[in-house]
Amino acid sequence: MRLFSVGAGASAERAPESAEHPSAPIPIVGPGVGETIRVPLGETGFETFPMMLGAAEFGWNVDLETSHGILDRYTEFGGNAIHTADGFSGGRSEHIIGQWLRSRGLREKALLGVRVGAHADNPGLGSVNLVRAVEGSLTRLGVDRIDVLYLDATLDATTNLEDTLATVEWLADAGKVGAVGAYGFTPERLVEARILASAGYPRIEVIDAPYNLVRRQPFEGDLRLVAGAQNLAVTPSHALEHGFLSGRHRRKALTSHGVRGEQLRGHLNRRGIRILRALDQVATDLGVPVAAVSIAWLLAQRTVAAPIVNTFAMEHVDELMQGAGVTLTRTQIADLTRAGD
């Protein structure tokens, strides 16, 4: 198995053939290879490894020791971006990351993205709850600043956006927030946010939208058009669709019980099998894991900067990191896209 052959992760679909991608191939294999691979996170001024490590499982399906091992492996290979939320495991995910940052002394090298608005204690994006949510996350993480604050609108689509952005401005002026992102925002609300930004309010510069080969909508519609028009960096969550696009789950009888097992079984239909076969073919041609191909397809999509990928085990990190080093041809991208149509 090729551990890491670093390449663009993006094809000519993302940039003219004459322009060299920031992560053009370099003949190095092994730990540390990704330390020089950084892409701009839109217009935030931050630079990220082309795959963010998601911490949704930390404190829930993954214990503290394993979580720290996953974080160690990710950074050992040169990753720098960690994504969590105040609602993940009731805040335990943030506690685990905070303990790791302190014990490893890596705060200055880490790019921290935190989604707020869905924690049971501070739901929504009203001014009071937003301040409480940010303060709570800062405390659990043990840091002074959240680099990218994702505003989660899934539980709150009615709060006056002007009030929310005014609160974010106060938090940014206090040094508690760097850039602003959005999750669960409609295209219309993103347009409203841009109008407010032209009046001096903080600008939303990053969006997190569930998106992958299986889940193409609603992102491939007005949301992508708005993201492109506003030059927003897209950090799609559910990059592997609960593990289905890793290629590990092929039979309904072997999937786990519960909500996640039901989700996996729901994809084991004609379309899902067609997608897996297309992924298998590309993975075989390139000599990389299926999961890496799934991530590479995302990175080949316009506006996508860094998919957010959750994992359960250290050994999976080696496979996932390869996704940033896989260069897909136009034909491979087309074949994969067609399989998911």
BASE-35753 format. One record per residue (C-alpha): residue in three letters; residue number from 0; x, y, z. Coordinates in Angstrom, 2 decimals, m for minus. Layout:
<nodes>
+--------+-----+---------+---------+---------+
! residu ! num !       x !       y !       z !
+--------+-----+---------+---------+---------+
!    ALA ! NUM !       X !       Y !       Z !
...
+--------+-----+---------+---------+---------+
</nodes>
This chain:
<nodes>
+--------+-----+---------+---------+---------+
! residu ! num !       x !       y !       z !
+--------+-----+---------+---------+---------+
!    MET !   0 !    0.00 !    0.00 !    0.00 !
!    ARG !   1 !    1.37 !    3.40 !   m0.93 !
!    LEU !   2 !    1.56 !    5.38 !    2.29 !
!    PHE !   3 !    1.77 !    8.82 !    0.79 !
!    SER !   4 !    2.56 !    9.92 !   m2.73 !
!    VAL !   5 !    1.79 !   13.58 !   m2.50 !
!    GLY !   6 !   m0.05 !   15.14 !   m5.41 !
!    ALA !   7 !   m2.53 !   17.84 !   m6.16 !
!    GLY !   8 !   m5.70 !   16.16 !   m4.98 !
!    ALA !   9 !   m7.25 !   18.45 !   m7.57 !
!    SER !  10 !   m7.28 !   18.07 !  m11.28 !
!    ALA !  11 !   m7.44 !   20.54 !  m14.10 !
!    GLU !  12 !  m11.08 !   20.89 !  m13.09 !
!    ARG !  13 !   m9.90 !   23.17 !  m10.30 !
!    ALA !  14 !   m7.14 !   25.17 !  m11.98 !
!    PRO !  15 !   m5.65 !   25.79 !  m15.41 !
!    GLU !  16 !   m3.19 !   23.15 !  m16.48 !
!    SER !  17 !   m0.44 !   25.77 !  m16.61 !
!    ALA !  18 !   m0.81 !   26.61 !  m12.92 !
!    GLU !  19 !    1.05 !   24.40 !  m10.49 !
!    HIS !  20 !   m1.07 !   23.29 !   m7.56 !
!    PRO !  21 !    0.33 !   24.12 !   m4.08 !
!    SER !  22 !    0.66 !   20.40 !   m3.39 !
!    ALA !  23 !    2.27 !   19.34 !   m6.66 !
!    PRO !  24 !    3.86 !   15.86 !   m6.45 !
!    ILE !  25 !    7.03 !   15.51 !   m4.41 !
!    PRO !  26 !    8.96 !   12.24 !   m4.15 !
!    ILE !  27 !    8.72 !   11.76 !   m0.39 !
!    VAL !  28 !    6.96 !    8.96 !    1.47 !
!    GLY !  29 !    6.36 !    8.75 !    5.20 !
!    PRO !  30 !    5.70 !   10.85 !    8.30 !
!    GLY !  31 !    6.04 !   14.59 !    7.98 !
!    VAL !  32 !    5.38 !   14.57 !    4.26 !
!    GLY !  33 !    2.32 !   16.78 !    4.58 !
!    GLU !  34 !    3.94 !   19.56 !    6.59 !
!    THR !  35 !    4.57 !   21.61 !    3.47 !
!    ILE !  36 !    1.21 !   20.86 !    1.89 !
!    ARG !  37 !   m1.09 !   23.77 !    2.63 !
!    VAL !  38 !   m3.86 !   25.38 !    0.64 !
!    PRO !  39 !   m5.52 !   28.73 !    1.36 !
!    LEU !  40 !   m8.74 !   28.48 !    3.33 !
!    GLY !  41 !  m10.59 !   30.85 !    1.05 !
!    GLU !  42 !   m9.84 !   34.45 !    1.97 !
!    THR !  43 !   m9.49 !   33.85 !    5.72 !
!    GLY !  44 !   m5.71 !   34.23 !    5.72 !
!    PHE !  45 !   m5.39 !   30.72 !    7.18 !
!    GLU !  46 !   m3.76 !   27.81 !    5.39 !
!    THR !  47 !   m4.93 !   24.26 !    5.85 !
!    PHE !  48 !   m3.86 !   20.75 !    5.00 !
!    PRO !  49 !   m6.34 !   19.62 !    2.28 !
!    MET !  50 !   m8.12 !   17.31 !    4.75 !
!    MET !  51 !   m9.47 !   18.40 !    8.12 !
!    LEU !  52 !   m9.57 !   15.81 !   10.87 !
!    GLY !  53 !  m13.11 !   15.63 !   12.22 !
!    ALA !  54 !  m13.61 !   14.89 !   15.92 !
!    ALA !  55 !  m17.28 !   13.93 !   15.91 !
!    GLU !  56 !  m16.51 !   10.45 !   17.27 !
!    PHE !  57 !  m14.18 !   11.59 !   20.08 !
!    GLY !  58 !  m15.75 !   10.93 !   23.47 !
!    TRP !  59 !  m18.57 !    8.96 !   21.91 !
!    ASN !  60 !  m17.40 !    5.95 !   19.89 !
!    VAL !  61 !  m13.70 !    6.68 !   20.42 !
!    ASP !  62 !  m12.11 !    6.89 !   23.88 !
!    LEU !  63 !   m9.55 !    9.45 !   25.01 !
!    GLU !  64 !   m6.44 !    7.33 !   24.39 !
!    THR !  65 !   m7.50 !    6.35 !   20.88 !
!    SER !  66 !   m8.56 !    9.92 !   20.09 !
!    HIS !  67 !   m5.13 !   11.19 !   21.07 !
!    GLY !  68 !   m3.52 !    8.47 !   18.96 !
!    ILE !  69 !   m5.56 !    9.55 !   15.93 !
!    LEU !  70 !   m4.59 !   13.18 !   16.45 !
!    ASP !  71 !   m0.94 !   12.19 !   16.85 !
!    ARG !  72 !   m0.99 !   10.19 !   13.62 !
!    TYR !  73 !   m2.70 !   12.99 !   11.68 !
!    THR !  74 !   m0.18 !   15.62 !   12.79 !
!    GLU !  75 !    2.73 !   13.18 !   12.40 !
!    PHE !  76 !    1.93 !   13.03 !    8.70 !
!    GLY !  77 !    1.74 !   16.82 !    8.50 !
!    GLY !  78 !   m1.94 !   17.56 !    9.06 !
!    ASN !  79 !   m2.82 !   20.77 !   10.87 !
!    ALA !  80 !   m6.61 !   21.31 !   10.80 !
!    ILE !  81 !   m8.98 !   19.93 !   13.45 !
!    HIS !  82 !  m12.76 !   20.32 !   13.32 !
!    THR !  83 !  m15.13 !   19.81 !   16.24 !
!    ALA !  84 !  m18.41 !   21.18 !   17.61 !
!    ASP !  85 !  m19.72 !   22.18 !   21.01 !
!    GLY !  86 !  m22.46 !   19.58 !   20.58 !
!    PHE !  87 !  m20.20 !   16.63 !   19.77 !
!    SER !  88 !  m20.50 !   14.15 !   22.65 !
!    GLY !  89 !  m21.95 !   16.91 !   24.82 !
!    GLY !  90 !  m18.65 !   18.81 !   24.75 !
!    ARG !  91 !  m16.41 !   15.80 !   25.48 !
!    SER !  92 !  m14.87 !   16.04 !   22.01 !
!    GLU !  93 !  m13.60 !   19.53 !   22.82 !
!    HIS !  94 !  m12.27 !   18.38 !   26.21 !
!    ILE !  95 !  m10.29 !   15.59 !   24.52 !
!    ILE !  96 !   m8.81 !   17.95 !   21.92 !
!    GLY !  97 !   m7.96 !   20.48 !   24.62 !
!    GLN !  98 !   m6.10 !   17.87 !   26.66 !
!    TRP !  99 !   m4.20 !   16.79 !   23.56 !
!    LEU ! 100 !   m3.23 !   20.36 !   22.60 !
!    ARG ! 101 !   m1.88 !   21.04 !   26.07 !
!    SER ! 102 !    0.01 !   17.77 !   26.40 !
!    ARG ! 103 !    1.62 !   18.07 !   22.95 !
!    GLY ! 104 !    2.18 !   21.84 !   22.95 !
!    LEU ! 105 !    0.80 !   22.16 !   19.44 !
!    ARG ! 106 !   m1.74 !   24.95 !   19.77 !
!    GLU ! 107 !    0.24 !   27.38 !   17.61 !
!    LYS ! 108 !    0.52 !   24.86 !   14.78 !
!    ALA ! 109 !   m3.12 !   23.76 !   14.84 !
!    LEU ! 110 !   m5.96 !   25.30 !   12.88 !
!    LEU ! 111 !   m9.06 !   24.92 !   15.07 !
!    GLY ! 112 !  m12.53 !   24.93 !   13.55 !
!    VAL ! 113 !  m15.48 !   24.81 !   15.97 !
!    ARG ! 114 !  m19.18 !   24.61 !   15.11 !
!    VAL ! 115 !  m21.52 !   26.20 !   17.64 !
!    GLY ! 116 !  m25.28 !   26.53 !   17.91 !
!    ALA ! 117 !  m26.43 !   22.94 !   18.51 !
!    HIS ! 118 !  m25.33 !   22.35 !   22.12 !
!    ALA ! 119 !  m28.28 !   21.60 !   24.38 !
!    ASP ! 120 !  m27.17 !   24.23 !   26.91 !
!    ASN ! 121 !  m26.72 !   27.04 !   24.37 !
!    PRO ! 122 !  m28.89 !   26.28 !   21.33 !
!    GLY ! 123 !  m29.28 !   28.65 !   18.42 !
!    LEU ! 124 !  m27.50 !   31.78 !   17.27 !
!    GLY ! 125 !  m29.04 !   34.40 !   19.51 !
!    SER ! 126 !  m26.55 !   36.86 !   21.01 !
!    VAL ! 127 !  m26.60 !   35.55 !   24.58 !
!    ASN ! 128 !  m26.39 !   31.87 !   23.65 !
!    LEU ! 129 !  m23.73 !   32.55 !   21.03 !
!    VAL ! 130 !  m21.44 !   34.25 !   23.54 !
!    ARG ! 131 !  m22.03 !   31.47 !   26.06 !
!    ALA ! 132 !  m21.35 !   28.82 !   23.41 !
!    VAL ! 133 !  m18.05 !   30.39 !   22.36 !
!    GLU ! 134 !  m16.92 !   30.90 !   25.96 !
!    GLY ! 135 !  m17.82 !   27.28 !   26.74 !
!    SER ! 136 !  m15.86 !   25.98 !   23.76 !
!    LEU ! 137 !  m12.84 !   28.10 !   24.63 !
!    THR ! 138 !  m12.90 !   26.76 !   28.17 !
!    ARG ! 139 !  m13.22 !   23.12 !   27.14 !
!    LEU ! 140 !  m10.50 !   23.48 !   24.50 !
!    GLY ! 141 !   m8.27 !   25.46 !   26.84 !
!    VAL ! 142 !   m7.48 !   28.06 !   24.18 !
!    ASP ! 143 !   m7.87 !   31.81 !   23.78 !
!    ARG ! 144 !   m9.19 !   31.80 !   20.22 !
!    ILE ! 145 !  m11.27 !   29.73 !   17.85 !
!    ASP ! 146 !   m9.63 !   30.05 !   14.43 !
!    VAL ! 147 !  m12.76 !   29.33 !   12.38 !
!    LEU ! 148 !  m16.13 !   29.69 !   14.10 !
!    TYR ! 149 !  m18.85 !   27.84 !   12.19 !
!    LEU ! 150 !  m22.33 !   29.21 !   12.91 !
!    ASP ! 151 !  m24.74 !   26.26 !   12.98 !
!    ALA ! 152 !  m28.20 !   27.28 !   11.78 !
!    THR ! 153 !  m29.79 !   23.84 !   11.87 !
!    LEU ! 154 !  m31.62 !   24.58 !   15.13 !
!    ASP ! 155 !  m32.09 !   28.28 !   14.47 !
!    ALA ! 156 !  m33.06 !   29.71 !   11.11 !
!    THR ! 157 !  m35.05 !   32.62 !   12.52 !
!    THR ! 158 !  m32.64 !   34.67 !   14.66 !
!    ASN ! 159 !  m31.91 !   38.03 !   13.07 !
!    LEU ! 160 !  m28.67 !   37.51 !   11.15 !
!    GLU ! 161 !  m27.60 !   41.09 !   11.75 !
!    ASP ! 162 !  m27.71 !   40.47 !   15.52 !
!    THR ! 163 !  m25.72 !   37.26 !   15.13 !
!    LEU ! 164 !  m23.00 !   38.90 !   13.05 !
!    ALA ! 165 !  m22.86 !   41.88 !   15.41 !
!    THR ! 166 !  m22.17 !   39.43 !   18.25 !
!    VAL ! 167 !  m19.50 !   37.70 !   16.16 !
!    GLU ! 168 !  m17.92 !   41.10 !   15.53 !
!    TRP ! 169 !  m17.71 !   41.70 !   19.28 !
!    LEU ! 170 !  m16.15 !   38.25 !   19.79 !
!    ALA ! 171 !  m13.65 !   38.87 !   16.98 !
!    ASP ! 172 !  m12.70 !   42.27 !   18.37 !
!    ALA ! 173 !  m12.10 !   40.58 !   21.73 !
!    GLY ! 174 !   m9.69 !   38.17 !   20.03 !
!    LYS ! 175 !  m11.87 !   35.12 !   20.67 !
!    VAL ! 176 !  m12.73 !   34.38 !   17.03 !
!    GLY ! 177 !  m10.66 !   34.46 !   13.85 !
!    ALA ! 178 !  m12.64 !   33.71 !   10.69 !
!    VAL ! 179 !  m16.38 !   33.03 !   10.36 !
!    GLY ! 180 !  m17.95 !   29.97 !    8.78 !
!    ALA ! 181 !  m21.49 !   28.72 !    8.32 !
!    TYR ! 182 !  m23.26 !   25.39 !    8.58 !
!    GLY ! 183 !  m26.87 !   24.77 !    7.60 !
!    PHE ! 184 !  m27.21 !   28.17 !    5.90 !
!    THR ! 185 !  m29.46 !   28.41 !    2.86 !
!    PRO ! 186 !  m28.15 !   30.15 !   m0.27 !
!    GLU ! 187 !  m30.52 !   33.02 !    0.45 !
!    ARG ! 188 !  m29.11 !   33.48 !    3.93 !
!    LEU ! 189 !  m25.56 !   33.48 !    2.61 !
!    VAL ! 190 !  m26.54 !   36.24 !    0.18 !
!    GLU ! 191 !  m28.07 !   38.18 !    3.09 !
!    ALA ! 192 !  m24.83 !   37.68 !    5.06 !
!    ARG ! 193 !  m22.80 !   39.09 !    2.15 !
!    ILE ! 194 !  m25.03 !   42.16 !    1.97 !
!    LEU ! 195 !  m24.48 !   42.71 !    5.71 !
!    ALA ! 196 !  m20.74 !   42.24 !    5.23 !
!    SER ! 197 !  m20.75 !   45.06 !    2.68 !
!    ALA ! 198 !  m22.18 !   47.24 !    5.47 !
!    GLY ! 199 !  m19.23 !   46.41 !    7.73 !
!    TYR ! 200 !  m20.30 !   43.25 !    9.54 !
!    PRO ! 201 !  m17.97 !   40.21 !    9.67 !
!    ARG ! 202 !  m17.91 !   38.28 !    6.45 !
!    ILE ! 203 !  m18.73 !   34.58 !    6.26 !
!    GLU ! 204 !  m15.77 !   33.06 !    4.42 !
!    VAL ! 205 !  m16.13 !   29.30 !    4.93 !
!    ILE ! 206 !  m19.08 !   26.95 !    4.62 !
!    ASP ! 207 !  m19.53 !   23.40 !    5.84 !
!    ALA ! 208 !  m22.11 !   21.46 !    3.86 !
!    PRO ! 209 !  m22.62 !   17.67 !    3.84 !
!    TYR ! 210 !  m21.31 !   16.59 !    0.45 !
!    ASN ! 211 !  m19.80 !   13.46 !   m1.12 !
!    LEU ! 212 !  m20.18 !   11.07 !   m4.04 !
!    VAL ! 213 !  m23.39 !    9.66 !   m2.54 !
!    ARG ! 214 !  m24.85 !   12.87 !   m1.11 !
!    ARG ! 215 !  m24.67 !   15.28 !   m4.05 !
!    GLN ! 216 !  m27.66 !   17.43 !   m3.16 !
!    PRO ! 217 !  m28.43 !   20.04 !   m1.96 !
!    PHE ! 218 !  m24.85 !   21.30 !   m2.38 !
!    GLU ! 219 !  m24.76 !   20.80 !   m6.17 !
!    GLY ! 220 !  m27.27 !   23.54 !   m6.77 !
!    ASP ! 221 !  m27.69 !   27.11 !   m5.66 !
!    LEU ! 222 !  m25.42 !   26.52 !   m2.66 !
!    ARG ! 223 !  m22.43 !   25.77 !   m4.88 !
!    LEU ! 224 !  m23.25 !   28.70 !   m7.13 !
!    VAL ! 225 !  m23.30 !   31.07 !   m4.17 !
!    ALA ! 226 !  m20.09 !   29.58 !   m2.76 !
!    GLY ! 227 !  m18.35 !   30.12 !   m6.09 !
!    ALA ! 228 !  m19.69 !   33.63 !   m6.57 !
!    GLN ! 229 !  m18.64 !   34.68 !   m3.06 !
!    ASN ! 230 !  m15.29 !   32.84 !   m3.21 !
!    LEU ! 231 !  m16.18 !   30.86 !   m0.10 !
!    ALA ! 232 !  m13.96 !   27.98 !    1.00 !
!    VAL ! 233 !  m15.99 !   24.78 !    1.26 !
!    THR ! 234 !  m15.05 !   22.25 !    3.94 !
!    PRO ! 235 !  m17.59 !   19.48 !    3.30 !
!    SER ! 236 !  m18.55 !   17.27 !    6.21 !
!    HIS ! 237 !  m19.67 !   13.62 !    5.93 !
!    ALA ! 238 !  m16.92 !   13.22 !    3.32 !
!    LEU ! 239 !  m17.12 !    9.41 !    3.55 !
!    GLU ! 240 !  m20.88 !    9.25 !    4.25 !
!    HIS ! 241 !  m20.60 !    7.54 !    7.65 !
!    GLY ! 242 !  m17.89 !    5.22 !    6.32 !
!    PHE ! 243 !  m19.75 !    3.93 !    3.28 !
!    LEU ! 244 !  m17.32 !    5.58 !    0.85 !
!    SER ! 245 !  m14.36 !    3.93 !    2.56 !
!    GLY ! 246 !  m15.44 !    0.74 !    0.80 !
!    ARG ! 247 !  m15.43 !   m1.28 !    4.03 !
!    HIS ! 248 !  m19.17 !   m1.90 !    4.15 !
!    ARG ! 249 !  m20.37 !   m4.10 !    1.31 !
!    ARG ! 250 !  m23.00 !   m6.40 !    2.83 !
!    LYS ! 251 !  m26.14 !   m5.43 !    4.71 !
!    ALA ! 252 !  m25.85 !   m8.43 !    7.03 !
!    LEU ! 253 !  m22.43 !   m7.25 !    8.27 !
!    THR ! 254 !  m23.34 !   m3.63 !    9.02 !
!    SER ! 255 !  m23.77 !   m2.55 !   12.61 !
!    HIS ! 256 !  m27.09 !   m2.02 !   14.30 !
!    GLY ! 257 !  m28.48 !    1.39 !   15.24 !
!    VAL ! 258 !  m28.73 !    4.62 !   13.27 !
!    ARG ! 259 !  m25.34 !    4.34 !   11.56 !
!    GLY ! 260 !  m25.98 !    0.77 !   10.47 !
!    GLU ! 261 !  m29.33 !    1.82 !    9.05 !
!    GLN ! 262 !  m27.65 !    4.64 !    7.13 !
!    LEU ! 263 !  m25.08 !    2.27 !    5.66 !
!    ARG ! 264 !  m27.70 !   m0.29 !    4.67 !
!    GLY ! 265 !  m29.65 !    2.47 !    2.95 !
!    HIS ! 266 !  m26.74 !    3.04 !    0.55 !
!    LEU ! 267 !  m26.30 !   m0.63 !   m0.34 !
!    ASN ! 268 !  m28.57 !   m0.37 !   m3.35 !
!    ARG ! 269 !  m27.93 !   m0.36 !   m7.11 !
!    ARG ! 270 !  m26.61 !    3.20 !   m7.09 !
!    GLY ! 271 !  m24.41 !    2.62 !   m4.07 !
!    ILE ! 272 !  m22.91 !   m0.56 !   m5.51 !
!    ARG ! 273 !  m22.28 !    1.26 !   m8.80 !
!    ILE ! 274 !  m20.36 !    3.98 !   m6.94 !
!    LEU ! 275 !  m18.29 !    1.44 !   m5.01 !
!    ARG ! 276 !  m17.36 !   m0.36 !   m8.23 !
!    ALA ! 277 !  m16.23 !    2.90 !   m9.81 !
!    LEU ! 278 !  m14.18 !    3.70 !   m6.71 !
!    ASP ! 279 !  m12.67 !    0.21 !   m6.75 !
!    GLN ! 280 !  m11.56 !    0.65 !  m10.36 !
!    VAL ! 281 !   m9.84 !    3.98 !   m9.74 !
!    ALA ! 282 !   m8.30 !    2.73 !   m6.48 !
!    THR ! 283 !   m6.86 !   m0.29 !   m8.29 !
!    ASP ! 284 !   m5.51 !    1.83 !  m11.14 !
!    LEU ! 285 !   m3.77 !    4.22 !   m8.74 !
!    GLY ! 286 !   m2.77 !    1.70 !   m6.07 !
!    VAL ! 287 !   m4.44 !    3.63 !   m3.24 !
!    PRO ! 288 !   m7.29 !    2.88 !   m0.80 !
!    VAL ! 289 !  m10.91 !    3.50 !   m1.76 !
!    ALA ! 290 !  m11.25 !    6.13 !    0.97 !
!    ALA ! 291 !   m8.40 !    8.14 !   m0.57 !
!    VAL ! 292 !  m10.17 !    8.15 !   m3.93 !
!    SER ! 293 !  m13.39 !    9.37 !   m2.32 !
!    ILE ! 294 !  m11.53 !   12.29 !   m0.76 !
!    ALA ! 295 !   m9.64 !   13.03 !   m3.97 !
!    TRP ! 296 !  m12.94 !   13.28 !   m5.86 !
!    LEU ! 297 !  m14.11 !   15.91 !   m3.39 !
!    LEU ! 298 !  m10.86 !   17.86 !   m3.71 !
!    ALA ! 299 !  m11.33 !   17.89 !   m7.48 !
!    GLN ! 300 !  m14.62 !   19.75 !   m7.11 !
!    ARG ! 301 !  m14.73 !   23.49 !   m7.59 !
!    THR ! 302 !  m14.71 !   25.52 !   m4.34 !
!    VAL ! 303 !  m13.77 !   22.55 !   m2.11 !
!    ALA ! 304 !  m10.73 !   23.38 !    0.04 !
!    ALA ! 305 !  m10.55 !   20.62 !    2.64 !
!    PRO ! 306 !  m13.07 !   17.85 !    3.36 !
!    ILE ! 307 !  m13.82 !   17.10 !    7.03 !
!    VAL ! 308 !  m13.22 !   13.41 !    7.71 !
!    ASN ! 309 !  m14.03 !   11.56 !   10.94 !
!    THR ! 310 !  m12.28 !    8.32 !   11.82 !
!    PHE ! 311 !  m12.40 !    5.62 !   14.47 !
!    ALA ! 312 !   m8.86 !    4.23 !   14.39 !
!    MET ! 313 !   m5.23 !    5.29 !   13.95 !
!    GLU ! 314 !   m4.66 !    2.90 !   11.08 !
!    HIS ! 315 !   m7.40 !    4.59 !    9.08 !
!    VAL ! 316 !   m5.53 !    7.89 !    9.17 !
!    ASP ! 317 !   m2.78 !    6.50 !    6.92 !
!    GLU ! 318 !   m5.39 !    5.75 !    4.25 !
!    LEU ! 319 !   m7.24 !    9.03 !    4.61 !
!    MET ! 320 !   m4.15 !   11.22 !    4.37 !
!    GLN ! 321 !   m3.44 !    9.76 !    0.93 !
!    GLY ! 322 !   m6.57 !   11.45 !   m0.39 !
!    ALA ! 323 !   m4.72 !   14.77 !   m0.42 !
!    GLY ! 324 !   m1.96 !   13.20 !   m2.49 !
!    VAL ! 325 !   m4.05 !   11.58 !   m5.22 !
!    THR ! 326 !   m4.34 !   13.30 !   m8.59 !
!    LEU ! 327 !   m7.36 !   12.10 !  m10.54 !
!    THR ! 328 !   m7.51 !   12.40 !  m14.32 !
!    ARG ! 329 !  m10.44 !   14.08 !  m16.04 !
!    THR ! 330 !  m11.66 !   10.66 !  m17.13 !
!    GLN ! 331 !  m11.53 !    9.25 !  m13.60 !
!    ILE ! 332 !  m13.40 !   12.24 !  m12.20 !
!    ALA ! 333 !  m16.04 !   11.90 !  m14.93 !
!    ASP ! 334 !  m16.42 !    8.15 !  m14.34 !
!    LEU ! 335 !  m16.89 !    8.63 !  m10.60 !
!    THR ! 336 !  m19.31 !   11.50 !  m11.07 !
!    ARG ! 337 !  m21.32 !    9.51 !  m13.61 !
!    ALA ! 338 !  m21.55 !    6.54 !  m11.23 !
!    GLY ! 339 !  m23.14 !    8.78 !   m8.61 !
!    ASP ! 340 !  m25.58 !   10.51 !  m10.96 !
+--------+-----+---------+---------+---------+
</nodes>
